[in-house]
Amino acid sequence: MIEQDTVKLLRECDAGVKMGVDSIDEVKDRVRASGLKKLLTDCRAEHVALGDQIRQKLDSFRDEGKDPNPVAKSMSWIKTNAMMAMNQSDKTIADLMTDGCNMGVKSLNRYLNQYKAADENSKDITKRLINLEQKLADDMRGFL
C-alpha cells in the first residue's frame, strides 16, 4: 500500500510540475515588467528542479510518471489565449498565474489527503510543490 500510494502521489506531482512549467512557458514571452519576468523565471527553475527530483524517485519505482490531463491542459491554453487576446497585460498574466496556482494547491492537497500511505519523502516533495505554488500566487498579488 505504501509503494502504491507513493507512486500515485509522485505521479500527480509530476503532472502538476509539468502543468506549471507549461503555464509559465505560455506567458513568459508576453511579460513586460522585469520583476514579474524574474518571478516567473525563478519559479519555473524551481519547478524544473523539483520535477527532476520527482522523476528520479519515480525512476526508482520504474514508473514513467504522468503527463497533465489533456483536457485540463487544453482548457488552460484556451483560457490563457482568450484572456490575453482581450487584454495582453501583466495584470492578466498575474491573474492567470494566480488561478493556476490556486488550482494546483487545491489539487495537490486533495492528493496528499487521498494518498495518506505514501512515504514521508514523497509527502515532503508534495508539500514543497504546494508551497512553491502558494508562494507564486502570493507574489502575483503585487501585479494584479
Secondary structure as GFF3:
##gff-version 3
##sequence-region A 1 144
A	DSSP	alpha_helix	2	27	.	.	.	ID=ss1
A	DSSP	three_ten_helix	28	30	.	.	.	ID=ss2
A	DSSP	alpha_helix	34	60	.	.	.	ID=ss3
A	DSSP	alpha_helix	70	86	.	.	.	ID=ss4
A	DSSP	alpha_helix	90	114	.	.	.	ID=ss5
A	DSSP	alpha_helix	120	140	.	.	.	ID=ss6
A	DSSP	three_ten_helix	141	143	.	.	.	ID=ss7
###
